Structure formats: structure tokens, C-alpha cells
Amino acid sequence: MVLDGKNVVITGATSGIGTEAAIEIARMNPCLVLPVRNMGKGEQVKKQIIAESGNPSVYLMKCDLASFDSIRDFAREYKKRFSGLHLLINNAGIWEYKRGETEDGIERTFGVNHLGPFLLTNLLLDEIRGGAPARIINVSSEAHRYTVMKFNDPEGRKKFSSFKAYAQSKLANILFTRHLAQMLMDDDVTVNCMHPGFVATHLFDKIAPFLVTVLGLFMKTPRQGAETIVYLALSPEIDGNTGGYYVNKKIKKPSRTALDNKAARKLWELSCDYTGVFTAMPDLSYDSHKVKP
Ligand SMILES: NC(=O)c1ccc[n+]([C@@H]2O[C@H](COP(=O)([O-])OP(=O)(O)OC[C@H]3O[C@@H](n4cnc5c(N)ncnc54)[C@H](OP(=O)(O)O)[C@@H]3O)[C@@H](O)[C@H]2O)c1
């Protein structure tokens, strides 16, 4: 996709995979908008992105994905300052050892990794449709294979496991992708998700602080981790291909649960309840894999 002069939003650009994806994408001369929770850290990364890409059109805006109010403020401000959105990359994510809660009292992993991007994307949908042809990329993980959606206890209130909470949130990213791809099928907006690999970033700081030091040599660098995001953002091969899960720039079949249409619909309805988003629920056929031969 040609991004010259187009608008791009990337979450989680202050660290790891997101920073590297932002640098590569900034080289294509878009107007790059970065929603960040820490403006001080954001300023440093903004300087780095401008220096490495040579693109001065990088804008920081406050957005904490652990707060529905903050997400709503961001979306309102975005609509005032920019017109249309051509590429949205939902990359920000956390993995926490202890159960915590967002500003809205929701288990943090489910809140930040799924409900935050769900709300953000829905609030920006008019801009995305207005920017068509447009792309949405959701950063998931192979961890999704290790669980199912716990619809009776999505926030781990009865029983919390750090790994299961993370895995469930990444499964939610795929189910969200699947449903949204179907919803936007006639709008010239593709929605795909991906796994970046096992990447040496700060993601593991709270669960296994020594992991990167011990296993760093066997892990991808953040730049390598960003490659599939950049591919999904820029490659003409993605034109018209929507609803897919990609690993190493290739489509890959996700878990059976991630292909469960009933679960995708149920999660969408649940997420609407949590966030107050209203969307019509047409009878979707979920034939969203339009992969070129
Ligand atoms: N690393 C891996 O091996 C791996 C594997 C599979 C999938 N992933 C996925 O890749 C994505 C990027 O992670 P990473 O590995 O690059 O980790 P990272 O270095 O820890 O980066 C995470 C990013 O998310 C941002 N973030 C966290 N909480 C936020 C909040 N409440 N509001 C706004 N932004 C928030 C962070 O902001 P701050 O800078 O302010 O903390 C940071 O920019 C995640 O979705 C992760 O699940 C990573």
C-alpha cells in the first residue's frame, strides 16, 4: 500500500516491535500518529523515529489503553486534527504476573490487549472507512493456541493465571480480526492479524525479567519481529486479502477455537457490552479468507 501523505496510527510505538514497525513505516512518508501513555518516553521515541526515517510528520497523542475515557479522548482529538485513517496497527500489549485492573475495573490483560484496541478501532471506524482503501493490523501471538475463551470468567475473577490471561487476550485479537474483517468486507478495508515471533522486548519484564538476558541470542530482534507487521502494512499481496493470521509473512491456520464463528460473535457482543460500543450484528457468513492462490 502506498502511504505517502496517508494517515497511520500505531499503538505501542514507545518500545520493542512497535518502535521498529513505526520507523520502517515512517520511511514511506505517511503522517504518523502515535497514541502513547507516557508522553515523556514518547518524545524520545519520536525523535528516534524522525532521525532514523527522515520523516518529520510524527505526532504524539496521549492515549492509555487501560482507560476507556483516555481512548475516547484520543479518538475525539484524532477526528479534530486529522481527516481519514488509512492504516491502524493495534500493537500495544502487556503480559503481567499478578492480576491487576484497568481504570474501569477490568482485568488488565483483557482490558489493555483486547478491550482497549476493540474500543479504539470502533471509535475510529468512520475515519477508516473514509480513508479506504485502508488496512487494520492486530498483533496477536502463537500463545493463543493454549486456551479457549472463558466466557463465564473472561477476567479471571474466580481463577487467575497470568499465562492463560495473556493467551486468552491474544485469542481475542484473532476472533476480533475475524469478525471485523467480515463486517468491513464491502468497505475496501482489510483486517489481518499476526504473530511476530519470540522477540527480545520488554514484554517479559513483569513475568520473567531474566528471560531476554538468558535467551536473547535465540530470540528475534525487535526489528525482525516487526517484519510481518511491515509486510501486512505495505505489501500489494495483501490487497483484498482479509481475516488472515500471518506468521513470518505467510498465512497460517490459527487454532480451531480461533476459527470458531460463534465465539467470534459472542466475543464481539461481550466487548460491546464492556465498552458501550453499539454495532449492528448482521448475519455474517465468515467466508473472510480471500487469500490469493
Ligand atoms: N515479544 C514477543 O516475543 C511477542 C510475541 C508474540 C506477540 N507479541 C506482541 O507484540 C506486541 C508488542 O509487544 P512487544 O514485545 O514489543 O513489548 P514491549 O516492548 O513491552 O512494548 C509494548 C508496548 O505497548 C505499550 N503499552 C502497554 N500498556 C499500554 C497502555 N495501557 N496504553 C498504551 N500503550 C501501552 C507500551 O508502552 P510503554 O512504553 O509506555 O510501556 C509499549 O509501547 C504485543 O501485543 C505483544 O503481545 C510479542
The ligand as a Tripos MOL2 file, in Angstrom:
@<TRIPOS>MOLECULE
LIG
   48    52     1     0     0
SMALL
NO_CHARGES

@<TRIPOS>ATOM
      1 N1          7.9020  -10.0500   22.3060 N.am      1 LIG1
      2 C1          7.3700  -11.1910   21.8770 C.2       1 LIG1
      3 O1          8.0330  -12.2780   21.8690 O.2       1 LIG1
      4 C2          5.9630  -11.2310   21.4010 C.ar      1 LIG1
      5 C3          5.4430  -12.4650   20.9430 C.ar      1 LIG1
      6 C4          4.1240  -12.5090   20.4870 C.ar      1 LIG1
      7 C5          3.3570  -11.3520   20.4830 C.ar      1 LIG1
      8 N2          3.8660  -10.1580   20.9520 N.ar      1 LIG1
      9 C6          3.0200   -8.9710   20.9290 C.3       1 LIG1
     10 O2          3.7130   -7.8940   20.3310 O.3       1 LIG1
     11 C7          3.1350   -6.6600   20.7850 C.3       1 LIG1
     12 C8          4.2360   -5.6670   21.1160 C.3       1 LIG1
     13 O3          4.9180   -6.1280   22.2630 O.3       1 LIG1
     14 P1          6.4940   -6.0020   22.4820 P.3       1 LIG1
     15 O4          7.0330   -7.3680   22.5110 O.co2     1 LIG1
     16 O5          7.0740   -5.0040   21.5560 O.co2     1 LIG1
     17 O6          6.5060   -5.4700   24.0070 O.3       1 LIG1
     18 P2          7.0030   -4.1210   24.6790 P.3       1 LIG1
     19 O7          8.4130   -3.8170   24.2810 O.co2     1 LIG1
     20 O8          6.7160   -4.2950   26.1340 O.co2     1 LIG1
     21 O9          6.0560   -2.9960   24.0620 O.3       1 LIG1
     22 C9          4.7150   -2.8790   24.4630 C.3       1 LIG1
     23 C10         4.1650   -1.5470   24.0330 C.3       1 LIG1
     24 O10         2.7950   -1.4570   24.4590 O.3       1 LIG1
     25 C11         2.6090   -0.2210   25.1580 C.3       1 LIG1
     26 N3          1.5580   -0.2920   26.1810 N.ar      1 LIG1
     27 C12         1.4860   -1.1360   27.2310 C.ar      1 LIG1
     28 N4          0.4310   -0.8250   28.0060 N.ar      1 LIG1
     29 C13        -0.1770    0.2420   27.4180 C.ar      1 LIG1
     30 C14        -1.3040    1.0230   27.7480 C.ar      1 LIG1
     31 N5         -2.0280    0.8090   28.8600 N.pl3     1 LIG1
     32 N6         -1.6530    2.0380   26.9240 N.ar      1 LIG1
     33 C15        -0.9190    2.3150   25.8150 C.ar      1 LIG1
     34 N7          0.1770    1.6140   25.4510 N.ar      1 LIG1
     35 C16         0.5330    0.5960   26.2570 C.ar      1 LIG1
     36 C17         3.9620    0.0140   25.8100 C.3       1 LIG1
     37 O11         4.0380    1.3740   26.2520 O.3       1 LIG1
     38 P3          5.1580    1.8310   27.3430 P.3       1 LIG1
     39 O12         6.4080    2.0660   26.5590 O.co2     1 LIG1
     40 O13         4.5610    3.0620   27.9230 O.co2     1 LIG1
     41 O14         5.3060    0.7010   28.3200 O.co2     1 LIG1
     42 C18         4.8920   -0.3560   24.6780 C.3       1 LIG1
     43 O15         4.9800    0.7050   23.7420 O.3       1 LIG1
     44 C19         2.2230   -7.0300   21.9500 C.3       1 LIG1
     45 O16         0.8870   -7.0240   21.5140 O.3       1 LIG1
     46 C20         2.6360   -8.4490   22.2980 C.3       1 LIG1
     47 O17         1.5880   -9.1990   22.8740 O.3       1 LIG1
     48 C21         5.1540  -10.0840   21.3910 C.ar      1 LIG1
@<TRIPOS>BOND
     1     1     2 1
     2     2     3 2
     3     2     4 1
     4     4     5 ar
     5     4    48 ar
     6     5     6 ar
     7     6     7 ar
     8     7     8 ar
     9     8     9 1
    10     8    48 ar
    11     9    10 1
    12     9    46 1
    13    10    11 1
    14    11    12 1
    15    11    44 1
    16    12    13 1
    17    13    14 1
    18    14    15 2
    19    14    16 1
    20    14    17 1
    21    17    18 1
    22    18    19 2
    23    18    20 1
    24    18    21 1
    25    21    22 1
    26    22    23 1
    27    23    24 1
    28    23    42 1
    29    24    25 1
    30    25    26 1
    31    25    36 1
    32    26    27 ar
    33    26    35 ar
    34    27    28 ar
    35    28    29 ar
    36    29    30 ar
    37    29    35 ar
    38    30    31 1
    39    30    32 ar
    40    32    33 ar
    41    33    34 ar
    42    34    35 ar
    43    36    37 1
    44    36    42 1
    45    37    38 1
    46    38    39 2
    47    38    40 1
    48    38    41 1
    49    42    43 1
    50    44    45 1
    51    44    46 1
    52    46    47 1
@<TRIPOS>SUBSTRUCTURE
     1 LIG1         1 GROUP 0 **** ****
